Amino acid sequence: MSKYQNIREEAYKANMLLPKLGLVLFTFGNASAADQEDQVFAIKPSGVPYEELSPGNMVIVDFEGKTVEGDLRPSSDTQTHAVLYKHWSEIGGIVHTHSTYGTAWAQSLKPIPIYGTTHADHTTAAIPCAPPMSDDKIAGNYEYETGFQIMDHLKACGLSYMEVEMILVGNHAPFTWGKDAAKAVYNSAVVEEIAKMALLTQQLKPQVQPMKDALIKKHFDRKHGVDSYYGQ
């Protein structure tokens, strides 16, 4: 048995949730699970249909983006995952989808404002949208640069990856992360639902304003604050 069996299983389960939750079509999207101690992660192989996936064909890659174990080529987005894992030591899972509503916001180059408590339950910030990268970076190591595009935009917004576990990459699609792959999948489902709600809200009331700060803080703190009281 591979020494990486645990993260293979975790990555497999995360990937299989993506079509189940309606977040991907065909071979779109990918999920990965990391072992921060060994500085490796397991990720979906490139272009393989979800129904053909198994724990055994998850590809093991190190934080430099080099394949460590596996017979298949890893996802084309592997370098993005590698950059984020290398620089963000507290995360254990990353998910990338082209889910409909999240991708629509990314294509519009707009962050998703906080219009309601569903959004505020997860973060006190608008979901940021990183601007498209420069032509020279596109022509270079595109997926590698996407990792820095994500990190640089969070920094420009004054946000940490622990505060906001989701981002839109302009003209591209959402990326999410979390303490493990399951949390990253959860965040992908959340960003898609928030994106849908925000679009419908704007259609119903084009001049809608973001929710007031007191209500944002209340909803976030009751789930995540020092004196949180949501859940058992």
C-alpha atoms as one frame of an Amber mdcrd trajectory, in Angstrom:
protein
   0.000   0.000   0.000   1.239   3.484  -0.869   2.446   5.667   2.008   0.182
   8.315   0.506  -3.002   6.244   0.715  -4.705   8.597   3.174  -4.451  11.678
   0.965  -5.311   9.608  -2.119  -8.550   8.547  -0.409  -9.258  12.092   0.741
  -8.677  13.565  -2.719 -10.791  10.858  -4.366 -13.741  11.467  -2.039 -13.504
  15.214  -2.584 -13.416  14.873  -6.362 -16.399  12.526  -6.378 -18.467  15.080
  -4.487 -18.034  17.694  -7.225 -20.376  16.124  -9.831 -22.710  14.960  -7.063
 -23.124  18.576  -5.926 -23.576  19.832  -9.491 -20.343  21.830  -9.430 -18.690
  20.279 -12.506 -19.503  18.894 -15.960 -17.663  16.116 -17.794 -13.966  16.319
 -16.784 -14.089  19.950 -15.586 -12.621  20.859 -12.211 -10.306  19.243  -9.711
  -9.794  18.694  -5.999  -6.627  17.949  -4.074  -5.668  16.899  -0.548  -2.315
  17.764   1.027   0.051  16.395   3.624   1.761  19.559   4.843   4.331  17.621
   6.866   5.596  15.644   3.869   4.902  18.570   1.508   2.980  16.501  -1.024
  -0.596  16.432  -2.270  -2.885  14.056  -4.136  -4.788  15.487  -7.092  -7.160
  14.349  -9.826  -5.469  13.096 -13.008  -5.912  15.300 -16.066  -8.879  14.695
 -18.353 -10.104  11.502 -16.680 -13.919  11.255 -16.363 -15.153  11.245 -12.778
 -16.771   7.825 -13.159 -13.338   6.369 -13.967 -11.599   7.823 -10.920 -10.322
   5.736  -8.019  -8.085   6.423  -5.024  -5.307   4.600  -6.858  -5.233   6.920
  -9.851  -4.935  10.100  -7.811  -1.504  11.555  -8.630   0.954  12.436  -5.845
   2.768  15.731  -6.436   5.224  17.684  -4.289   4.967  21.381  -3.433   7.325
  22.207  -6.320   4.784  20.720  -8.726   6.770  17.568  -9.526   5.072  14.171
  -9.723   6.188  11.890  -6.896   3.954   8.883  -7.513   1.368   7.918 -10.129
   1.136   6.662 -13.703  -1.112   9.431 -15.044  -0.502  13.110 -15.666  -1.872
  15.311 -12.874  -4.496  17.993 -13.443  -3.490  20.875 -15.702  -4.078  23.142
 -12.676  -1.528  21.281 -10.539   0.985  24.133 -10.463  -1.643  26.467  -8.987
  -2.341  23.986  -6.194   1.405  23.543  -5.571   2.019  27.293  -5.219  -0.835
  27.719  -2.741   0.155  24.722  -0.606   3.773  25.873  -0.529   2.881  29.358
   0.710  -0.196  28.620   2.841   0.857  26.164   5.524  -2.541  25.977   7.239
  -4.522  24.536   4.329  -5.036  20.865   3.538  -7.373  20.957   0.552  -7.995
  22.966  -2.631 -10.869  22.794  -5.123 -11.236  24.429  -8.535 -14.523  24.311
 -10.444 -16.214  26.075 -13.324 -19.566  26.126 -11.536 -22.115  28.235 -13.405
 -22.842  31.186 -11.123 -19.388  31.495  -9.597 -17.862  31.443 -13.069 -20.354
  34.035 -14.329 -19.190  36.442 -11.604 -15.543  35.645 -12.439 -16.212  36.371
 -16.106 -17.806  39.692 -15.161 -14.643  40.596 -13.185 -16.780  41.493 -10.184
 -16.372  40.566  -6.514 -19.521  39.176  -4.897 -20.904  41.697  -2.371 -22.413
  40.663   0.962 -26.150  41.009   0.452 -27.352  38.566   3.078 -26.676  36.399
   6.070 -25.808  33.266   4.072 -22.716  35.081   2.846 -21.944  36.607   6.263
 -22.134  33.176   7.902 -18.931  32.313   6.033 -16.916  35.530   5.721 -17.171
  39.222   6.591 -15.712  40.246   3.208 -16.988  40.371  -0.331 -15.739  37.339
  -2.230 -12.810  38.854  -4.127 -12.244  38.619  -7.863  -8.611  38.695  -8.954
  -8.009  40.747 -12.113  -6.742  38.964 -15.234  -2.979  38.498 -15.300  -0.664
  40.298 -17.701   0.048  38.959 -21.192   3.636  38.018 -20.367   2.487  35.891
 -17.428  -0.204  34.263 -19.556   2.462  33.386 -22.121   4.766  32.034 -19.404
   3.992  29.459 -16.741   0.276  30.222 -16.685  -0.925  27.834 -13.983   2.031
  28.668 -11.724   1.294  32.377 -12.116  -2.373  31.757 -11.290  -1.293  30.774
  -7.784   0.446  34.126  -7.342  -2.487  35.921  -8.967  -4.669  34.526  -6.171
  -2.225  35.298  -3.365  -1.384  38.786  -4.628  -5.023  39.795  -4.929  -5.899
  38.616  -1.439  -2.962  40.672  -0.140  -4.087  43.712  -2.161  -7.541  43.383
  -0.578  -6.018  43.234   2.904  -7.313  39.695   3.408  -5.652  36.530   4.661
  -6.322  33.055   3.322  -7.643  32.144   6.759 -10.286  34.912   6.630 -11.561
  34.192   3.134 -11.361  30.629   1.829 -12.675  31.397  -1.640 -11.784  33.618
  -4.575 -12.831  34.218  -8.159 -10.060  34.361 -10.746 -11.049  36.966 -13.312
 -12.235  35.594 -16.687 -11.636  32.128 -15.280 -13.531  30.566 -12.359 -13.615
  29.978  -8.581 -10.911  28.467  -6.402 -11.570  27.456  -2.795  -9.500  25.958
  -0.001  -9.787  24.819   3.593  -8.269  22.835   6.439  -8.911  19.669   4.437
 -10.318  18.655   1.072 -13.846  18.208   2.452 -13.882  21.821   3.688 -12.624
  23.021   0.316 -15.521  21.190  -1.384 -17.945  22.712   1.121 -16.584  26.158
   0.285 -17.020  25.506  -3.443 -20.681  24.655  -2.911 -21.091  27.740  -0.724
 -19.502  30.143  -3.209 -21.751  28.799  -5.971 -24.887  29.280  -3.865 -23.824
  32.761  -2.735 -23.045  33.722  -6.339 -26.510  32.572  -7.430 -28.251  34.414
  -4.582 -26.304  37.611  -5.271 -27.191  37.594  -8.967 -30.886  37.013  -8.236
 -30.806  39.783  -5.619 -29.361  42.248  -8.126 -31.982  41.257 -10.692 -34.790
  41.868  -8.197 -33.300  45.137  -6.962 -30.576  46.555  -9.233 -29.693  49.314
  -6.741 -29.347  46.935  -3.782 -26.721  47.862  -1.196 -24.510  45.478   0.811
 -25.844  44.347   4.174 -25.013  46.607   7.117 -21.892  45.903   9.150 -23.675
  45.140  12.431 -25.632  42.290  10.843 -22.557  40.969   9.029 -20.615  40.871
  12.288 -23.496  39.261  14.193 -23.882  36.394  11.768 -20.179  35.742  11.392
 -19.480  35.901  15.131 -22.309  33.595  16.124 -20.672  30.852  14.048 -16.986
  31.718  14.274 -16.466  34.258  17.065 -15.017  33.759  20.532 -18.522  33.440
  21.972 -20.015  31.500  19.047 -23.193  29.607  19.823 -24.125  27.974  16.503
 -24.118  24.168  16.473 -23.635  21.519  19.149
